[in-house]
Amino acid sequence: MLERPQYLTNILQLNFAVLLISTSGVLGRYITLHPVITIFYRCVIAMIVFYLFCRWKGIDLKIENKKDLLKMILGGILMGVHWVTYFFSLQFSSVAIALLSLFTYPVITAFLEPVLFKTRFNNIHIALGLLVLAGIYFLSPTFDLENDSFIAIILGVASAVFYSLRNLLMKREVERYNESALMFYQILVISVLLLPSLFFSEFIEVANQWKPLLVLAVLTTCIGHTLFLKSFKNFSITAASIMSSIQPVYGIALGALFLSEIPSLKTIIGGTLIISAVVIESLLAVRNK
């Protein structure tokens, strides 16, 4: 059993990972490339960084069996679709709408985890997931099939489903493989799948965007997602998902700071509900330890 100071350190590490991941919203809006091309170069850069890091640290990249290999491939596919749909969502709307629609995934995870892992439903997690959903409701625009924001929400929720499935799939693998190795193989799969996009991109346009692409690849992908995967060793997927629900708040704050996307009163109300769920889950997690 972990001592409370160590458990608080784990919570802080998880929140730092979430902060880094939340930079994807601002970067996704800032980068003017097609989302598929953005994700391709993001993965190519991150793949090189992960490979060099694993070699430097002596991390074993060997996959034990074919079953694990298939899981790595499926995890990469799910992660790739998650990223592409999320970045399309950012193209159609603001950081706030894209992030908040994506963050239906804690609720999705709360229902999928017991089903896939054959565990009992935790009523507290479900209640907190619904609290997050209530916060998202306040932040959502009027639903209209001809509204770009509504399309962004559909894409964001679709991204949430793929993200949730990927996290659940990787839960068992995290216990046996290094986090950096897992991320390396997932983004390798994405890079291979999106390789054809190389023939539909202008190198000059990509070169002009190298700075934000580098930040997206190293800070957001390599560091942020590795730390987030590492947190799965310390929390259940559902607990990690709900505690990471503060990401929209981080993302909206960054959007306001760098893109002048100022949140409305409804955004503040919804954000308050989301933060409440994060704080409650964190306090319950510490008490249960």
Backbone bond lengths (Angstrom), bond angles and torsions (degrees), N, CA, C in turn:
res aa  C-N    CA-C-N  psi(-1)  N-CA   C-N-CA  omega(-1)  CA-C   N-CA-C  phi
1 M - - - 1.467 - - 1.529 109.46 -
2 L 1.339 116.81 134.03 1.451 121.09 -178.93 1.517 111.46 -75.36
3 E 1.348 117.39 142.94 1.452 121.18 171.53 1.520 108.49 -68.89
4 R 1.340 116.37 155.10 1.465 120.14 -177.51 1.520 113.51 -59.98
5 P 1.364 119.62 -41.13 1.471 118.66 177.80 1.522 112.26 -58.16
6 Q 1.359 116.94 -39.62 1.462 120.60 178.76 1.518 110.20 -67.03
7 Y 1.334 116.05 -38.80 1.466 119.22 -179.58 1.526 110.75 -67.18
8 L 1.327 117.05 -38.43 1.464 120.37 175.90 1.523 110.43 -64.32
9 T 1.343 116.98 -36.16 1.461 121.17 175.97 1.522 110.26 -62.32
10 N 1.326 116.46 -40.66 1.467 120.88 178.25 1.529 111.28 -62.69
11 I 1.325 116.55 -39.73 1.465 120.70 178.47 1.527 110.77 -65.30
12 L 1.340 116.16 -42.87 1.467 120.34 178.39 1.525 110.61 -64.04
13 Q 1.333 116.95 -38.77 1.460 120.58 178.59 1.517 110.87 -64.50
14 L 1.332 116.27 -41.29 1.455 120.58 178.03 1.519 111.03 -62.47
15 N 1.336 116.57 -43.45 1.465 119.90 -179.97 1.529 112.13 -68.17
16 F 1.339 117.65 -33.07 1.465 120.50 175.38 1.524 110.05 -65.79
17 A 1.334 116.45 -40.54 1.461 120.81 176.62 1.525 110.57 -61.04
18 V 1.319 116.01 -43.25 1.465 121.12 179.74 1.527 111.10 -63.85
19 L 1.329 116.96 -39.56 1.458 120.80 177.84 1.527 110.79 -60.90
20 L 1.332 116.36 -43.78 1.459 120.05 179.48 1.533 110.95 -65.68
21 I 1.324 116.57 -42.56 1.461 120.27 179.66 1.527 111.01 -64.25
22 S 1.341 116.55 -33.27 1.467 120.28 -177.64 1.522 112.70 -66.55
23 T 1.333 117.85 -15.48 1.469 119.90 176.99 1.519 111.47 -67.79
24 S 1.323 117.62 -14.44 1.467 120.56 -179.33 1.526 111.70 -63.53
25 G 1.345 116.83 -30.42 1.462 119.75 179.77 1.518 112.39 -64.17
26 V 1.318 116.40 -51.14 1.463 121.48 179.07 1.518 110.56 -63.67
27 L 1.333 116.53 -44.09 1.464 120.05 -179.27 1.524 111.42 -66.76
28 G 1.329 116.48 -37.60 1.457 120.39 178.49 1.520 112.51 -64.25
29 R 1.323 116.37 -33.68 1.465 121.00 177.15 1.531 111.55 -78.53
30 Y 1.335 115.38 -32.38 1.459 120.50 -175.97 1.536 111.99 -76.54
31 I 1.328 116.11 -40.94 1.470 120.29 -179.37 1.518 109.53 -71.19
32 T 1.329 116.99 129.09 1.468 121.93 -173.75 1.523 113.66 -94.85
33 L 1.317 117.98 2.39 1.458 121.05 179.99 1.530 110.82 -74.00
34 H 1.339 116.17 161.74 1.459 120.58 173.74 1.527 108.48 -60.29
35 P 1.346 118.62 139.68 1.464 120.93 -176.60 1.523 114.69 -52.57
36 V 1.330 117.54 -40.05 1.465 120.04 -179.26 1.524 110.39 -64.74
37 I 1.321 116.63 -41.79 1.465 121.11 178.42 1.522 110.74 -66.39
38 T 1.329 116.43 -40.38 1.463 120.81 177.49 1.521 110.99 -59.07
39 I 1.322 116.97 -46.91 1.463 121.24 -178.59 1.526 110.44 -66.35
40 F 1.338 117.40 -37.30 1.456 120.21 179.31 1.527 111.15 -60.59
41 Y 1.329 117.37 -52.18 1.459 120.35 -178.79 1.529 111.62 -69.10
42 R 1.318 116.46 -32.77 1.469 120.23 174.19 1.518 110.06 -57.34
43 C 1.330 115.86 -45.10 1.458 120.52 -176.68 1.526 111.96 -73.67
44 V 1.325 117.61 -38.38 1.467 119.93 179.76 1.527 110.60 -61.90
45 I 1.335 116.32 -46.54 1.470 120.37 178.81 1.528 110.50 -63.59
46 A 1.326 116.13 -47.35 1.466 120.37 -178.52 1.522 111.18 -64.22
47 M 1.325 116.87 -36.73 1.465 120.90 179.52 1.528 110.82 -61.06
48 I 1.332 116.71 -43.42 1.465 121.19 178.59 1.530 110.56 -63.34
49 V 1.335 116.13 -44.02 1.465 120.81 -179.96 1.523 110.81 -63.49
50 F 1.321 116.89 -44.98 1.458 120.52 179.62 1.526 111.43 -63.02
51 Y 1.323 116.82 -41.61 1.460 120.02 -178.98 1.530 110.53 -63.17
52 L 1.323 116.36 -47.07 1.464 120.55 179.79 1.525 111.09 -63.33
53 F 1.341 116.25 -39.44 1.457 120.48 179.22 1.523 111.15 -64.40
54 C 1.333 116.20 -43.80 1.464 120.32 -179.44 1.526 111.02 -64.36
55 R 1.325 116.56 -39.56 1.467 119.79 178.00 1.527 110.73 -67.02
56 W 1.318 116.26 -40.72 1.463 121.53 -179.89 1.529 111.70 -63.00
57 K 1.335 115.60 -41.95 1.460 120.79 -177.94 1.528 112.75 -87.84
58 G 1.323 116.68 -2.92 1.452 119.81 -179.24 1.516 113.18 69.74
59 I 1.334 116.40 29.26 1.468 121.52 -179.45 1.525 109.67 -76.41
60 D 1.309 116.23 128.59 1.456 121.90 -178.57 1.531 110.23 -71.54
61 L 1.326 116.04 124.29 1.470 121.38 179.51 1.530 112.19 -100.22
62 K 1.318 115.63 8.13 1.457 119.26 -179.02 1.528 111.03 -73.33
63 I 1.323 115.52 133.74 1.468 121.56 175.74 1.521 107.72 -94.95
64 E 1.322 117.53 128.61 1.457 122.36 -168.77 1.518 114.38 -67.62
65 N 1.326 117.76 -39.09 1.460 119.64 -175.77 1.529 110.86 -153.70
66 K 1.327 115.88 172.56 1.460 121.35 -177.13 1.527 111.88 -66.09
67 K 1.320 116.41 -32.58 1.462 120.07 179.15 1.517 110.80 -62.73
68 D 1.333 115.98 -43.93 1.463 120.38 177.65 1.520 110.86 -66.06
69 L 1.338 116.94 -36.93 1.459 121.47 178.32 1.526 110.27 -61.10
70 L 1.321 116.25 -43.61 1.467 120.37 179.09 1.521 110.81 -64.17
71 K 1.339 116.34 -37.32 1.463 120.34 177.65 1.525 111.02 -65.95
72 M 1.327 116.87 -39.51 1.462 121.14 177.77 1.530 110.33 -62.32
73 I 1.328 115.40 -43.52 1.465 120.08 -179.77 1.516 110.36 -65.11
74 L 1.335 116.78 -46.67 1.467 120.57 179.17 1.524 110.49 -63.36
75 G 1.346 116.73 -40.36 1.464 120.19 177.82 1.519 111.27 -61.32
76 G 1.335 116.76 -40.08 1.451 121.04 177.70 1.515 112.40 -64.90
77 I 1.321 115.96 -40.93 1.472 120.13 178.23 1.523 110.78 -62.88
78 L 1.334 115.99 -46.99 1.467 120.62 179.70 1.528 111.10 -62.47
79 M 1.327 116.41 -41.99 1.464 120.96 179.59 1.528 110.36 -65.17
80 G 1.330 116.61 -41.30 1.459 120.50 179.97 1.515 112.45 -63.62
81 V 1.330 116.34 -45.61 1.470 119.86 178.83 1.521 110.18 -64.87
82 H 1.327 116.09 -38.95 1.470 120.49 176.21 1.527 111.15 -57.64
83 W 1.311 117.46 -49.61 1.463 121.40 -178.48 1.529 112.22 -64.43
84 V 1.325 116.50 -44.41 1.470 120.00 -177.34 1.521 111.09 -65.14
85 T 1.328 117.82 -46.74 1.461 120.31 179.99 1.528 111.46 -65.05
86 Y 1.323 116.28 -36.31 1.468 120.17 178.19 1.526 111.02 -65.97
87 F 1.315 117.77 -43.18 1.460 120.59 -179.52 1.526 111.67 -70.78
88 F 1.321 117.63 -29.93 1.464 119.68 171.50 1.525 110.10 -66.27
89 S 1.327 115.86 -39.57 1.461 120.57 177.34 1.526 110.65 -59.40
90 L 1.329 116.88 -41.33 1.466 121.36 177.84 1.527 111.60 -63.62
91 Q 1.336 116.89 -33.45 1.460 120.51 179.80 1.520 111.55 -68.37
92 F 1.339 116.58 -31.70 1.455 120.71 -176.71 1.523 113.25 -85.16
93 S 1.334 117.42 -17.57 1.457 117.90 -174.23 1.518 110.99 -151.49
94 S 1.337 115.53 -157.79 1.460 121.88 -178.06 1.519 111.02 -91.02
95 V 1.315 115.76 170.28 1.466 121.58 175.63 1.522 109.88 -58.74
96 A 1.330 116.86 -41.42 1.464 121.19 -176.77 1.526 111.72 -60.95
97 I 1.322 117.16 -51.16 1.464 120.75 -176.60 1.524 111.08 -65.87
98 A 1.333 116.94 -43.17 1.464 120.23 -179.73 1.519 111.20 -63.27
99 L 1.326 116.39 -47.17 1.466 120.40 -178.44 1.524 111.90 -65.69
100 L 1.312 116.20 -43.18 1.460 119.49 -175.11 1.520 112.43 -71.34
101 S 1.321 117.24 -32.57 1.465 119.32 175.01 1.524 110.09 -71.62
102 L 1.317 116.98 -35.76 1.462 120.75 175.02 1.521 110.79 -61.06
103 F 1.331 115.98 -35.68 1.460 119.41 -174.62 1.518 114.18 -84.62
104 T 1.325 114.88 28.35 1.456 119.17 158.78 1.525 109.94 -79.10
105 Y 1.340 116.41 -9.02 1.469 119.20 -174.41 1.531 114.71 -64.71
106 P 1.348 121.17 -29.37 1.467 117.02 174.56 1.528 112.30 -61.33
107 V 1.345 116.23 -37.53 1.464 119.58 178.51 1.520 109.78 -67.98
108 I 1.324 116.60 -44.00 1.465 120.77 178.31 1.527 110.20 -60.26
109 T 1.334 116.15 -43.43 1.463 121.07 179.90 1.521 111.50 -63.47
110 A 1.334 116.68 -40.61 1.468 120.87 -178.79 1.518 111.68 -59.66
111 F 1.322 116.81 -29.90 1.463 120.22 179.01 1.534 111.77 -89.91
112 L 1.332 117.55 -33.38 1.459 120.41 -176.27 1.527 113.26 -79.11
113 E 1.339 117.54 -36.18 1.465 120.22 -175.14 1.529 112.55 -59.29
114 P 1.334 119.86 -49.08 1.476 119.07 178.52 1.531 112.44 -63.69
115 V 1.326 116.83 -34.06 1.468 120.08 -178.98 1.529 110.75 -69.15
116 L 1.327 116.65 -46.89 1.462 120.76 -176.09 1.525 112.82 -76.26
117 F 1.336 117.29 -33.60 1.464 120.83 -177.39 1.524 112.90 -101.00
118 K 1.340 116.79 4.25 1.467 121.99 176.62 1.523 112.75 57.79
119 T 1.329 116.00 41.32 1.460 121.01 176.76 1.528 108.83 -111.87
120 R 1.331 116.04 165.87 1.458 119.54 -178.43 1.525 110.85 -77.09
121 F 1.325 115.41 150.00 1.458 120.74 176.70 1.531 109.40 -67.14
122 N 1.308 116.25 136.23 1.461 121.87 175.41 1.525 107.56 -99.01
123 N 1.320 115.75 110.02 1.459 120.34 -175.73 1.530 112.96 -61.10
124 I 1.330 116.29 -31.54 1.467 119.44 179.77 1.525 110.46 -66.20
125 H 1.346 115.83 -44.28 1.457 119.63 178.79 1.522 111.57 -62.55
126 I 1.317 115.93 -40.21 1.456 119.69 179.55 1.524 110.20 -64.99
127 A 1.334 116.25 -42.73 1.467 120.62 179.39 1.528 110.87 -62.62
128 L 1.332 116.45 -43.05 1.461 119.69 179.07 1.523 111.27 -68.88
129 G 1.321 116.13 -34.71 1.460 119.42 175.26 1.516 111.53 -62.78
130 L 1.322 116.11 -39.92 1.469 120.39 177.25 1.523 111.18 -67.14
131 L 1.336 116.61 -32.82 1.460 119.87 176.05 1.532 110.39 -64.55
132 V 1.327 116.16 -40.84 1.464 120.85 175.48 1.526 110.01 -62.15
133 L 1.319 116.19 -42.82 1.466 120.73 179.65 1.520 111.05 -62.69
134 A 1.335 116.99 -38.30 1.462 120.68 176.61 1.523 110.99 -62.54
135 G 1.336 115.40 -39.28 1.458 119.27 177.05 1.518 111.64 -63.22
136 I 1.325 115.83 -41.10 1.464 120.38 178.45 1.521 110.87 -65.03
137 Y 1.338 117.08 -35.06 1.462 120.63 179.08 1.529 110.87 -60.03
138 F 1.307 116.83 -41.47 1.462 120.39 179.04 1.529 111.59 -64.99
139 L 1.315 115.97 -29.26 1.452 119.71 -175.45 1.522 113.48 -91.22
140 S 1.319 116.93 -6.83 1.462 120.47 -176.58 1.524 111.01 -81.46
141 P 1.325 116.81 144.90 1.464 120.50 175.60 1.520 110.60 -77.25
142 T 1.326 117.88 178.17 1.458 121.96 175.58 1.521 109.42 -64.73
143 F 1.325 117.08 131.03 1.459 120.10 -178.29 1.530 110.07 -73.87
144 D 1.315 115.88 123.38 1.462 122.45 -178.18 1.519 107.72 -151.14
145 L 1.344 116.81 122.46 1.452 121.17 -176.50 1.525 113.17 -62.31
146 E 1.320 117.15 -19.44 1.462 120.47 179.02 1.526 111.69 -99.64
147 N 1.311 115.70 6.69 1.462 121.34 -177.71 1.526 109.86 -96.94
148 D 1.344 116.72 129.39 1.464 120.79 179.17 1.525 111.74 -59.05
149 S 1.323 116.71 -33.79 1.459 120.40 -179.88 1.525 111.37 -65.68
150 F 1.317 115.88 -36.77 1.463 119.80 178.39 1.532 110.42 -67.33
151 I 1.335 116.53 -40.10 1.458 120.55 175.86 1.529 109.54 -61.83
152 A 1.335 115.74 -40.32 1.459 120.42 178.57 1.524 111.06 -60.95
153 I 1.332 117.07 -38.50 1.460 121.39 179.24 1.528 110.69 -66.12
154 I 1.335 116.62 -43.35 1.467 120.31 178.36 1.528 110.48 -59.78
155 L 1.329 115.88 -46.11 1.460 120.37 178.91 1.524 110.81 -64.95
156 G 1.333 116.68 -38.55 1.456 120.50 179.48 1.515 112.44 -65.30
157 V 1.328 117.01 -42.43 1.463 120.77 178.72 1.529 110.25 -67.33
158 A 1.337 117.01 -39.83 1.467 120.31 176.06 1.527 109.74 -60.30
159 S 1.323 116.16 -42.57 1.458 121.17 177.05 1.527 110.57 -60.65
160 A 1.321 115.96 -38.14 1.471 121.21 179.61 1.522 111.47 -62.79
161 V 1.328 116.88 -40.74 1.470 120.77 179.68 1.526 110.62 -62.31
162 F 1.326 116.07 -47.09 1.465 119.86 -179.45 1.531 111.37 -66.20
163 Y 1.319 116.59 -37.49 1.458 121.06 179.09 1.527 111.06 -65.40
164 S 1.315 116.08 -42.83 1.456 121.09 179.35 1.525 110.93 -62.73
165 L 1.329 116.50 -45.35 1.460 120.87 179.34 1.524 111.29 -63.26
166 R 1.325 116.10 -40.02 1.468 119.91 178.49 1.518 110.51 -63.93
167 N 1.331 118.03 -44.38 1.462 121.26 -179.72 1.523 111.73 -62.28
168 L 1.328 115.80 -41.78 1.457 120.30 179.54 1.529 111.06 -67.22
169 L 1.323 116.60 -38.90 1.457 121.05 178.58 1.528 111.21 -63.68
170 M 1.329 116.29 -39.65 1.461 121.56 -176.76 1.518 113.35 -80.41
171 K 1.327 117.91 -11.92 1.468 121.82 -177.47 1.528 111.54 -53.53
172 R 1.308 116.85 -50.80 1.464 120.50 -177.43 1.531 111.31 -72.51
173 E 1.341 116.78 -32.22 1.460 119.83 -178.39 1.535 111.44 -70.76
174 V 1.338 116.55 -32.40 1.458 121.09 -179.78 1.523 110.59 -60.76
175 E 1.317 116.67 -29.77 1.454 120.68 -178.12 1.527 112.12 -72.04
176 R 1.345 117.87 -17.14 1.469 120.95 -175.10 1.520 114.12 -119.81
177 Y 1.335 117.16 -20.46 1.465 120.46 -178.27 1.529 110.76 -119.74
178 N 1.324 115.31 154.80 1.451 120.75 175.69 1.528 110.30 -67.16
179 E 1.347 116.70 143.84 1.470 121.03 -176.87 1.530 111.96 -60.39
180 S 1.324 117.16 -41.11 1.463 120.78 -179.12 1.526 111.15 -66.34
181 A 1.328 116.16 -36.85 1.463 120.19 177.95 1.523 110.53 -65.25
182 L 1.330 116.34 -41.77 1.461 120.36 178.06 1.515 111.64 -61.09
183 M 1.336 115.99 -45.25 1.461 120.24 179.87 1.521 110.74 -66.23
184 F 1.330 116.97 -38.05 1.466 120.73 179.53 1.527 110.55 -58.13
185 Y 1.319 116.81 -48.58 1.458 119.57 -177.35 1.531 112.11 -69.12
186 Q 1.317 117.01 -35.78 1.463 119.13 179.01 1.527 111.72 -65.33
187 I 1.331 116.61 -45.44 1.464 118.30 -178.83 1.529 111.48 -75.56
188 L 1.343 116.76 -23.07 1.471 119.63 171.97 1.523 109.59 -63.49
189 V 1.323 116.40 -44.67 1.470 121.36 177.87 1.526 110.48 -60.50
190 I 1.338 116.51 -45.71 1.465 120.73 179.92 1.529 110.92 -62.06
191 S 1.327 116.20 -42.83 1.465 120.93 -179.74 1.523 111.29 -59.91
192 V 1.327 116.34 -42.55 1.466 120.82 179.76 1.527 110.54 -66.48
193 L 1.333 116.25 -44.19 1.461 120.31 -178.45 1.532 112.24 -64.74
194 L 1.336 116.55 -35.25 1.463 120.70 -177.01 1.524 113.04 -95.70
195 L 1.317 117.02 7.16 1.466 121.05 -178.87 1.532 113.40 -54.72
196 P 1.339 119.03 -38.57 1.472 118.92 178.86 1.524 114.18 -58.07
197 S 1.340 117.98 -23.55 1.468 120.57 -179.99 1.524 111.31 -64.19
198 L 1.333 116.10 -19.23 1.463 120.66 178.51 1.525 111.45 -59.45
199 F 1.323 116.18 -30.92 1.458 121.01 -177.42 1.521 112.77 -84.37
200 F 1.333 116.49 -3.53 1.465 120.52 -179.64 1.526 112.09 -115.92
201 S 1.320 115.80 13.99 1.464 120.03 -179.03 1.519 110.79 -118.66
202 E 1.314 115.32 148.31 1.460 121.75 175.63 1.529 108.33 -92.82
203 F 1.337 116.04 124.07 1.457 120.19 -175.72 1.531 111.57 -60.74
204 I 1.336 117.08 -36.68 1.466 120.93 -179.13 1.529 109.84 -62.27
205 E 1.340 117.06 -42.60 1.465 120.61 178.96 1.519 111.01 -63.47
206 V 1.327 115.98 -40.95 1.461 120.27 178.83 1.531 110.47 -65.81
207 A 1.342 115.77 -43.18 1.470 120.61 -179.31 1.525 111.44 -61.62
208 N 1.333 116.28 -34.85 1.467 119.92 179.34 1.524 112.33 -69.63
209 Q 1.327 116.48 -16.82 1.467 121.27 -177.92 1.539 111.52 -108.85
210 W 1.333 117.82 17.99 1.458 119.83 -171.36 1.525 113.32 -64.59
211 K 1.333 117.44 -32.63 1.464 119.22 -177.95 1.535 112.08 -66.21
212 P 1.344 118.65 -54.73 1.472 117.54 178.52 1.526 112.81 -65.10
213 L 1.336 117.65 -31.08 1.464 119.91 176.67 1.525 110.87 -64.82
214 L 1.332 116.30 -38.98 1.459 120.65 179.14 1.523 110.91 -66.09
215 V 1.323 116.17 -43.63 1.470 120.29 177.69 1.528 110.45 -62.49
216 L 1.335 116.12 -43.50 1.463 121.29 179.38 1.526 111.10 -61.05
217 A 1.327 116.12 -41.24 1.461 120.60 -177.25 1.525 112.36 -72.64
218 V 1.334 116.95 -46.85 1.465 120.69 -173.14 1.523 112.23 -84.53
219 L 1.346 116.63 -55.88 1.462 120.70 -174.64 1.525 111.91 -71.03
220 T 1.332 115.71 -52.20 1.457 120.28 -175.85 1.518 112.29 -74.24
221 T 1.340 115.89 -49.37 1.466 120.27 -172.75 1.522 112.66 -82.83
222 C 1.330 116.88 -59.16 1.468 120.04 -173.86 1.528 112.01 -65.08
223 I 1.310 116.63 -51.94 1.466 119.90 -175.37 1.527 111.49 -82.09
224 G 1.335 116.72 -52.22 1.460 120.89 -175.84 1.508 113.85 -60.15
225 H 1.345 117.09 -53.27 1.458 119.94 -175.97 1.523 112.63 -71.15
226 T 1.345 118.04 -30.38 1.460 120.25 176.64 1.527 110.64 -66.41
227 L 1.329 116.58 -44.44 1.461 120.03 177.91 1.528 111.13 -64.15
228 F 1.343 115.62 -36.55 1.465 118.76 179.61 1.527 110.57 -67.14
229 L 1.343 117.10 -42.46 1.459 119.89 176.35 1.525 111.08 -61.98
230 K 1.341 115.95 -38.69 1.459 120.73 179.67 1.526 111.21 -61.74
231 S 1.335 116.59 -32.19 1.465 120.68 -178.66 1.522 112.00 -65.09
232 F 1.361 117.03 -20.68 1.456 119.87 179.69 1.528 111.72 -64.56
233 K 1.348 116.33 -20.62 1.457 119.61 177.65 1.522 111.45 -75.06
234 N 1.334 115.77 -20.40 1.459 120.59 -175.04 1.523 113.56 -105.61
235 F 1.343 117.31 -17.11 1.466 121.64 -178.28 1.520 109.18 -136.95
236 S 1.327 116.27 161.97 1.451 119.79 168.02 1.519 107.93 -69.87
237 I 1.324 117.32 160.41 1.467 120.74 178.41 1.520 110.11 -58.61
238 T 1.330 117.13 -42.61 1.459 120.60 -178.31 1.515 111.12 -64.84
239 A 1.344 117.16 -44.16 1.465 120.11 179.50 1.523 110.67 -62.71
240 A 1.343 116.66 -43.91 1.466 120.50 178.70 1.520 110.80 -63.08
241 S 1.329 116.69 -39.81 1.460 121.08 -179.34 1.521 111.39 -64.10
242 I 1.331 116.16 -45.45 1.458 119.34 -176.85 1.530 110.85 -70.81
243 M 1.340 117.14 -41.08 1.460 118.82 178.27 1.534 111.21 -65.83
244 S 1.333 116.71 -29.50 1.462 120.09 179.28 1.520 112.43 -81.17
245 S 1.322 116.88 2.52 1.467 120.47 179.27 1.518 112.96 -67.74
246 I 1.316 116.48 -5.65 1.458 119.45 175.02 1.535 110.66 -74.30
247 Q 1.338 116.69 -9.59 1.463 119.96 -179.61 1.525 113.86 -54.70
248 P 1.357 120.14 -42.60 1.469 118.34 177.44 1.521 112.64 -59.28
249 V 1.315 116.78 -35.18 1.464 120.04 179.37 1.525 109.83 -65.74
250 Y 1.343 115.98 -46.29 1.463 120.08 175.47 1.524 110.67 -58.80
251 G 1.326 115.29 -46.92 1.465 119.99 -177.14 1.515 113.11 -63.38
252 I 1.340 116.13 -42.61 1.467 120.30 178.92 1.523 110.58 -64.89
253 A 1.330 116.11 -39.26 1.469 120.05 177.82 1.532 110.57 -62.72
254 L 1.325 116.83 -42.37 1.461 120.71 178.28 1.528 111.10 -66.89
255 G 1.340 115.82 -36.64 1.467 119.94 177.20 1.511 112.00 -64.45
256 A 1.332 115.63 -39.54 1.469 119.81 177.89 1.520 110.93 -67.34
257 L 1.333 115.84 -37.59 1.464 120.85 -176.85 1.521 112.43 -72.60
258 F 1.335 116.96 -45.27 1.453 120.57 -172.43 1.533 114.65 -101.50
259 L 1.346 117.09 -23.82 1.463 120.10 -177.18 1.525 112.73 -117.03
260 S 1.329 116.99 0.76 1.477 122.93 -179.16 1.522 111.86 58.91
261 E 1.336 117.82 32.67 1.458 122.49 175.05 1.537 107.50 -91.38
262 I 1.327 115.10 91.32 1.464 121.03 -174.04 1.532 109.99 -81.58
263 P 1.330 117.75 126.77 1.462 120.19 -179.71 1.526 112.65 -70.39
264 S 1.321 115.86 148.99 1.461 121.86 178.26 1.526 110.01 -85.70
265 L 1.340 115.94 178.42 1.465 120.58 177.48 1.530 110.94 -61.40
266 K 1.347 116.18 -39.46 1.468 119.77 177.80 1.526 110.61 -61.95
267 T 1.319 116.22 -36.89 1.456 120.41 178.11 1.520 110.82 -63.35
268 I 1.331 115.93 -41.19 1.461 120.90 179.47 1.529 110.50 -64.41
269 I 1.350 116.08 -42.73 1.474 119.99 178.81 1.521 110.41 -62.69
270 G 1.337 115.81 -47.95 1.458 119.82 179.47 1.520 112.03 -62.30
271 G 1.327 116.17 -41.16 1.457 120.23 178.32 1.514 112.01 -62.70
272 T 1.332 116.56 -36.27 1.466 120.89 178.01 1.526 111.14 -63.54
273 L 1.331 116.33 -41.20 1.464 120.30 177.72 1.516 111.14 -63.72
274 I 1.319 116.09 -40.66 1.463 120.58 -179.18 1.525 110.50 -65.85
275 I 1.337 115.98 -46.54 1.464 119.83 178.64 1.529 110.53 -60.54
276 S 1.324 116.67 -38.09 1.466 120.60 179.03 1.524 110.69 -59.28
277 A 1.334 116.27 -43.78 1.466 120.09 178.97 1.522 110.87 -62.88
278 V 1.340 116.05 -40.89 1.464 120.66 179.66 1.528 111.01 -63.03
279 V 1.336 116.38 -47.00 1.465 121.14 -178.72 1.522 111.25 -64.04
280 I 1.334 116.97 -44.97 1.470 121.11 -179.53 1.519 110.41 -61.04
281 E 1.350 116.50 -46.41 1.462 120.50 -179.83 1.519 111.08 -62.74
282 S 1.317 116.90 -41.05 1.465 120.82 -179.77 1.532 110.59 -63.57
283 L 1.340 117.38 -44.64 1.466 121.63 -179.81 1.527 111.54 -65.67
284 L 1.333 116.03 -40.75 1.470 120.04 177.69 1.518 111.32 -65.21
285 A 1.338 116.08 -39.47 1.461 120.49 -179.46 1.519 110.44 -64.37
286 V 1.330 117.23 -42.90 1.468 121.49 179.03 1.527 110.14 -64.60
287 R 1.324 117.68 -43.96 1.462 121.69 -179.03 1.528 111.73 -63.66
288 N 1.345 115.87 -39.23 1.465 119.82 -178.63 1.519 112.66 -69.79
289 K 1.377 115.32 -21.86 1.452 117.59 178.23 1.523 111.07 -76.68
